[in-house]
């Protein structure tokens, strides 16, 4: 089953199967639905939408970005039964 959670203007999408457990898949922009990619902004690193170009979140370091992403994926992994998580059938 595909699962998703919306937070900070982002949609975190993962997949859960009994065989593999939880697998993080993608991060999308809530504004336009396109993929979010990390990019450098001078000394900072940000999460920006490849579709509408908006920078969703900015971090002081790559380590801070990695911690943020790990926390968000962990929340999605733990929230499979929470009402803010939407389940989608896999095709």
Secondary structure, DSSP 8 states (H G I E B T S, - for coil): -EEEEEETTEEEEEEEETTTEEEEEEEEETTT--BEEEEEETTEEEEEETTT--EEEEESSHHHHHHHHHHHHHHHHHTTTSTT-EEE---
